[in-house]
Amino acid sequence: MSETDNQQTPETIEGPSTTLVYNRNEPPRPEVLTVLPMSETVLFPELVMPIVLDRQPVIDAAQRAMRNDQPVGLILGEPNDNHEDIRDSLHKVGTAANILRYVTANNGQHHLVCQGISRFRVREFFEDEHGGLAAKVSWIDEPEAEGDKHVDARMANLRNRALEAIQLMDQPSQELANAIRSIESAALLADATAGYLGLKPKEKQRILETIELEPRLELVQSFMDYRLEVMRLSQDINKQTQERMSEYQRKAMLREQMRSIQRELGEDDNVTEEVERLREALDKADLTEEAAEQTDRELKRLEKMSESSAEYSMVRTYLELIAELPWGKLSKDAIEIQRAREILDEDHYGLDKIKRRILEHLAVHKLNPEGKAPILCFVGPPGVGKTSLGRSIARAMNREFVRSALGGVHDESEIRGHRRTYVGAMPGTIISQIRKAGTRNPVFMLDEMDKLGVSAHGDPASALLEVLDPSQNDSFNDHYLGVPFDLSKVMFIATANVMDTIPGPLRDRMEVIEVPGYTREEKKQIAKRYLIDRQLDQAGVTRAQCDISDDALDALISGYTREAGLRNLEREIGAIVRHAAVQVAEGKPGPGVIGPEDLHDIIGARRVDDEVALRTGVAGVATGLAWTPAGGDILFVEASRAPGNGKLTITGQLGDVMRESAQAALSLVKAQADALGIDQERLDKSDLHIHVPAGAIKKDGPSAGVALYTALVSLLTDRQVRADVAMTGEISLRGQVLPIGGVKEKTLAAHQAGIRTVMLPERNRKDEDDIPDNVREALDIRYVSKVEDAIQIALEAEAETA
């Protein structure tokens, strides 16, 4: 190694990344040093180390110091292009060093070989005349510890540990070991050991800033103990791996010898071949360590069984399941957001908010595949496309799709599987569907989550808590399987019609996305784009032989079906197509285009009455709006009175909440009797009866409060309710109209029933964006905050004779 001219050739001993140097000359100690900020390098006194310079200001400063034959100060920090920031980020203790060699490599990198001189402490940073960074420093002398038995003991202990660490290296250096043995200075021993120990820069800086010998030796000793433990463990792991490999080879040889002996004796060739087939399948299955141990035990049991044994088939079936599960097989995600958007638009019309949320989910998964994504739960009426959304997501992600119907499941073992001690035991639906998918990361749809049951055999909803928790399902334990299986890569999607029947802890694990019903226009477009073609394909009929006009579709939607989804509409379309199929099968050309006038002859009379025709001009009848699992609906609130003593009768299969709303409405009417112009004597001497038709259907909820109040006021003031007005909202005893849910479904129901004016609570104004544009334009939506506002809108202007 070459050096600068003013230095004698030092005695050097090379180590892995540093060189110990015993220099005989005392170097100069200037009060001002050129500072070279280091981001990853800490040099100790009396050691030699190569340094890479990667910033132009540092390169310029090093070149000036080299030309002027001056030492430099190496200080650890986070350098950047702002001098003010550099000063704030640099440590105050560094190492002064002589530049022994400056090399510019072929790739343009600049290298220094520096020899540490001594520690120093910065008194003040300043900018030198060249614009570089310099510092006024105080030099730190190494403390003397001759005759200190504590230091000598620590020094001897550190030397032994350092020599042990050298022997544990992949390529032990005898020269480095000899250098460590020959060091007599406690300070140099601590610094040299820290130099080759492979510590992080911040850990080296801690040692550099520790001046006193005993604390410095103790600190280096603690790092050395940790490093030794890591090296020992690494060596043990390598040894165990080699032992396992040799043990595997020995077993393979013994098995081959056993097969040869059994062939010579003619003993049970079928069992041997079956065991070998299973062993080969299990070897290819990429099992976890725990699963491999379990299957190894079962294989040994199987080898000792006779093929006629009853337990033989049970063990073989179990091992076949283990071999067929995709322990390490993953589908490669191919998420392209634009392609996913096209797939969702191709498969589903409308549902813009739902599609946007799905695209957000896919985008997050693409950017962070290892993140724990939330469990999505699609909630909405039957037939709105919840299950088909899951299929579209699987297609967009290039994953397998599996579905498990949970409706009617009431046994925990159907989720977790049966224990193998029972005859006829089998895995649960989760493991069975994963086996069917063939990959460990399918899109898994849990359909009809709200239809789970509870029985004496356990609660399946509780078993799903582990499945749907991203922090737990990486070690899902199926009772039949007996070993943990990783479900963390599975994308679970749940569906439900209502959330009320799903237990709270299970609901808390899912992100609920509401899938509302369709408008008439949306149903029409979906029928034209999807339903008609699907039914034609199933029946083997062409568009030329049978087509349905737009007017006929309108008549089907309004007169034959009333639902939030599309299932009944598709059935009616299927009936029309089958009618055409009969004609085509008879050799006729088919009906051609079906118009509204043809529907009566093909599928019969209208099945849905016009709700507007049902409203009669009688005081005491109000039209309310309700939410049901099948979407929105309208209901009539009828009130009548008879001579009596103020008794209130409520009928129509009303729940407790709705009965309380009726009581609250009557109390509010009595309190406002004078303001409403109602004779108090008329109230006291009349029995009131409130009835909500469709008495066979249970109804509950507080949102009929406004309709109940309006019906009572209409009855007692003999003022009719406008036939084209429907209302919803909860009321309080102070006459306030409180917010409700299901705004979109209720307004859709009003639109389909021919309602012109809809009254909503003022605090539901924020939900107006959920209402489709064509419905919002067709309806006159009035927002009310008090019942007085509702009365002014709903009742006719003048009272009429009862």
Secondary structure by P-SEA (a helix, b strand, c coil): cccccccccccccccccbbbbbcccbbbbbcccbbbbbccccccccbbbbbbbccaaaaaaaaaaaaabbbbbbbbccccccaaaaaaacccbbbbbbbccccccccbbbbbbccccbbbbbcccccccccbbbbbbbbbccccccccaaaaaaaaaaaaaaaaaaaacccccaaaaaaaaacccaaaaaaaaaacccccaaaaaaaaaccccaaaaaaaaaaaaaaaaaaaaaaaaaaaaaaaaaaaaaaaaaaaaaaaaaaaaccaaaaaaaaaaaaaaaaaccccaaaaaaaaaaaaaaaaccccccaaaaaaaaaaaaaaccccccccccccaaaaaaaaaaacccaaaaaaaaaaaaaaaaacccccccbbbbbccccccaaaaaaaaaaaacbbbbbbbcccccccccccccccccccccccaaaaaaaaacccccccccccccccccccccccccccccccccccccbbbbccccbbbbccccbbbbbbcccccccaaaaaaccccccccccaaaaaaaaaccaaaaaaaaaccccccccccaaaaaaaacccccccccaaaaaaaaaaaaaaaaaaaaccccccccccccccccccccccccccccccccccbbbbbbccccccbbbbbbbbbccccbbbbbcccccaaaaaaaaaaaaaaaaacccccccaaaaaabbbbbbbcccccccccccaaaaaaaaaaaaaacccccccccbbbbbcccbbbbbbcaaaaaaaaaaaacccbbbbccccccccccccaaaaaacbbbbbccaaaaaaaccccccccc
